Amino acid sequence: MKSLGLPDIEQILGLAVFDSAGLPQDCFITLQHDDMEWIRLVLQLLGLQQLMMSAMELPDLRHAVIRTKVGNIVVICCKQRYVALLIKRVLPQEYPQIDKTWIDWVCEFEAEVVRTHPNFKGV
């Protein structure tokens, strides 16, 4: 999973799924990081995005990155839903390079891996 700048599964501290309106659907955390404060930031981002889309006729959000003390929050638009990952940074300057391969990987990871992987638990 490390190729093309994709994170190792151990770097992923949490994953949350939101519907197309930005409402939370599922949340998965790890034993390494059980704080869910980062989800509030994603809710704020998606709410602001919805407001800007309606008021300014901006295009849909494809992806966004929020830097936090713990790591990077990456929000990806995946077919009628948003997936947010909290990714632990190894170095302070680390910043994921988001491209189509990354987006496809996140959408597949959420659907196929996180729901069955022992590192993650649903909350």
C-alpha positions in Angstrom: 0.0 0.0 0.0 3.0 2.3 0.2 3.4 2.8 -3.6 2.5 6.0 -5.2 2.6 7.9 -2.0 -0.3 5.9 -0.5 -0.2 5.4 3.3 0.6 2.2 5.2 -2.5 0.9 7.0 -0.6 1.6 10.3 -0.5 5.3 9.4 -4.3 5.5 9.2 -5.7 6.5 12.6 -9.3 6.9 11.6 -11.8 6.8 8.8 -15.3 8.4 8.6 -17.9 8.2 5.9 -20.4 11.0 5.2 -23.3 11.1 2.8 -23.5 13.5 -0.1 -25.1 16.1 2.1 -22.1 15.9 4.5 -23.9 14.0 7.3 -21.9 11.3 9.1 -22.8 7.7 8.3 -20.0 5.5 9.7 -16.9 6.1 11.7 -13.9 3.8 12.4 -11.1 4.4 14.8 -8.0 2.6 15.8 -6.6 1.7 19.2 -3.7 4.1 18.6 -6.0 7.1 18.4 -9.5 7.0 19.8 -10.1 10.8 19.8 -12.9 11.7 17.4 -12.4 15.5 17.5 -11.1 15.5 13.9 -14.5 14.4 12.7 -15.9 17.8 13.8 -13.4 19.5 11.4 -14.6 17.4 8.6 -18.3 18.3 9.4 -17.3 22.0 9.3 -15.5 21.5 6.0 -18.4 19.7 4.4 -20.9 22.2 5.7 -18.9 25.1 4.4 -18.5 23.4 1.1 -22.3 22.9 0.8 -22.9 26.5 1.6 -20.3 27.7 -0.9 -21.7 25.5 -3.6 -25.2 26.8 -3.3 -24.3 30.5 -2.8 -21.4 30.7 -5.3 -22.2 27.9 -7.7 -18.8 26.3 -7.2 -18.0 22.8 -8.4 -18.2 19.8 -6.2 -15.4 19.1 -3.8 -13.1 16.4 -5.2 -10.7 16.3 -2.3 -9.4 18.4 0.6 -6.6 18.2 3.1 -6.7 19.6 6.6 -3.4 19.7 8.6 -3.8 19.0 12.4 -1.3 18.4 15.2 -1.8 14.6 14.9 -1.7 14.3 11.2 -3.4 15.1 7.9 -7.2 14.7 7.4 -7.8 13.8 3.8 -11.4 14.1 2.5 -12.3 12.4 -0.8 -15.5 12.5 -2.8 -16.4 8.9 -3.6 -19.6 8.3 -5.6 -22.4 9.9 -3.6 -20.4 10.0 -0.4 -17.4 11.5 1.2 -14.6 9.5 2.9 -12.3 11.2 5.4 -9.1 9.6 6.6 -7.0 10.8 9.5 -3.4 9.9 8.5 -0.5 10.1 11.0 2.4 12.1 9.7 5.9 10.7 10.2 7.6 14.0 9.5 6.0 17.4 10.2 6.3 18.5 6.5 4.5 15.4 5.1 1.7 16.3 2.8 -0.2 13.7 0.7 -0.1 14.1 -3.1 -3.7 13.5 -4.1 -4.3 12.1 -7.6 -6.8 9.8 -9.3 -4.9 6.7 -8.1 -5.1 8.0 -4.5 -8.8 8.8 -4.8 -9.6 5.3 -6.2 -7.5 3.7 -3.5 -9.4 5.6 -0.7 -12.8 4.7 -2.1 -11.8 1.0 -2.4 -10.1 1.0 1.0 -13.2 2.2 2.7 -15.5 -0.3 1.0 -13.2 -3.4 1.2 -10.6 -3.1 3.9 -11.6 -0.9 6.8 -14.8 -2.8 7.6 -13.0 -6.1 8.1 -9.5 -5.1 9.2 -8.7 -5.8 12.9 -6.9 -2.4 13.3 -10.3 -0.6 13.0 -13.4 -0.6 15.1 -16.7 1.0 14.3 -18.1 3.6 16.7 
